[in-house]
Amino acid sequence: MASSNLSTMNFSILVLTLLLATSHPKVAAARNLLESTLPKLEVPQLPKSELPPLPQFPNIPKPTLPEFPKPELSPLPKPEFPKVPELPKPEVPKIP
């Protein structure tokens, strides 16, 4: 049991070491690309586009709505709740 865990750990350390060792040349190459001076390319200017004007719609008169009477609600009766008996409050001893 212990030997299989040890070999797994050794394998993972080996893989990690190989990954770290191979990443150095990539970083160096990327640094060389960033530090080198490349000729700047000219970007062509696009013509400014203009949108056509929005169409004009004729004004439509608003229809008049008849006034409706407000409904009056009768007052609701108040509900009667049953009386709940009062329970005695427990006495809590005071802490000195």
C-alpha positions in Angstrom: 0.0 0.0 0.0 2.7 2.5 1.0 4.8 1.8 -2.1 1.9 2.6 -4.5 1.3 5.9 -2.8 5.0 6.7 -2.9 5.2 5.9 -6.6 2.2 8.1 -7.4 3.8 11.0 -5.5 7.1 10.5 -7.3 5.3 10.4 -10.7 3.4 13.6 -9.9 6.6 15.4 -8.8 8.3 14.2 -12.1 5.4 15.5 -14.2 5.5 18.9 -12.4 9.2 19.2 -12.8 9.0 18.4 -16.6 6.2 21.0 -17.0 8.2 23.7 -15.2 11.4 22.9 -17.2 9.6 23.2 -20.6 7.9 26.5 -19.8 11.1 28.5 -19.5 11.9 28.6 -23.3 8.3 29.7 -24.1 8.5 32.6 -21.6 11.9 33.7 -23.1 10.5 33.5 -26.6 7.5 35.6 -25.7 9.7 38.2 -24.0 11.8 38.4 -27.2 8.6 39.0 -29.2 7.5 41.7 -26.9 10.8 43.5 -26.7 11.4 43.4 -30.5 10.4 46.5 -32.5 8.0 45.6 -35.3 6.8 48.1 -37.9 3.4 49.5 -37.1 0.7 48.7 -39.6 -1.5 51.5 -40.8 -5.2 50.9 -40.2 -7.4 52.2 -43.1 -9.9 54.8 -42.0 -13.5 53.8 -42.6 -16.0 56.4 -43.9 -18.3 57.7 -41.3 -21.7 56.1 -41.7 -24.9 58.2 -41.4 -28.3 56.8 -40.6 -31.3 57.7 -42.7 -33.9 60.0 -40.9 -36.7 58.4 -39.1 -40.1 58.4 -40.9 -42.7 60.9 -39.6 -46.0 59.5 -38.5 -49.2 61.6 -38.4 -50.6 62.4 -35.0 -53.7 60.4 -34.2 -56.2 62.0 -31.8 -56.7 60.2 -28.5 -60.2 58.8 -28.0 -62.1 60.1 -25.1 -63.1 57.5 -22.6 -66.4 57.8 -20.6 -66.0 58.3 -16.9 -67.0 55.3 -14.9 -68.5 55.8 -11.4 -66.3 54.6 -8.6 -67.7 51.6 -6.8 -68.2 52.1 -3.1 -67.5 49.2 -0.9 -69.4 48.6 2.2 -67.2 48.5 5.4 -66.1 45.1 6.3 -67.1 43.7 9.7 -64.3 43.5 12.2 -63.5 39.9 13.1 -63.9 38.7 16.6 -60.9 36.8 17.9 -61.3 34.3 20.7 -59.6 35.2 24.0 -56.4 33.4 24.7 -55.8 32.6 28.3 -52.7 34.2 29.7 -49.9 31.9 30.7 -47.8 32.7 33.8 -44.4 34.1 32.9 -41.6 31.9 34.2 -39.3 33.5 36.7 -35.7 33.6 35.7 -33.1 33.7 38.5 -30.9 36.8 38.4 -27.2 36.1 37.9 -25.0 37.9 40.5 
